[in-house]
Amino acid sequence: MTQQVAAVIGSGTLVQTRAILPASQRGNEPLGEGVRTGIQVMVGNPEDAIAVDAWAASGVVVGVTPVQIFGPNINTLPRTRLVVLQNLGGQDLIIAPTEAGATVADGFTLPNPAAGVESRIELPLLHNNEIWARSASATTTVKLVIL
């Protein structure tokens, strides 16, 4: 099945782009208003929406000073979609999207496993997001799986 669609040259935010073509090439509307018609074609690979090049795992020991444990300068996977964090240390782990947010008051706390509660979280994050972490006291170990 084919369907005819139209695109307006110069529509959107750049109205001035209409001036790049002479009136005879702007389309088939009176006064060459920029409407061009044709057959819509879409080429896509459904795996691109769900697949990544690889996955990665890492372990990091963090102290009481916030450190970046995930971010575009650390993550080498271009199509990240999920980060799994698990606190394996003896202290609570505090995570946040910014260094300033990694405080007891503002950050999200992953309790230490000895507390008997869930010490793992899955975050649906893309490549350019950041995760900052710190320990509530002393040091703790955080494991990451990046998908």
PyMOL commands that set and color helices and strands:
alter all, ss='L'
color gray80, all
select helices_A, chain A and resi 15-20+23-25+30-32+47-50+113-115
alter helices_A, ss='H'
color red, helices_A
select strands_A, chain A and resi 4-8+35-39+56-62+67-70+83-87+93-96+108-110+120-123+131-135+140-146
alter strands_A, ss='S'
color yellow, strands_A
deselect
rebuild
show_as cartoon
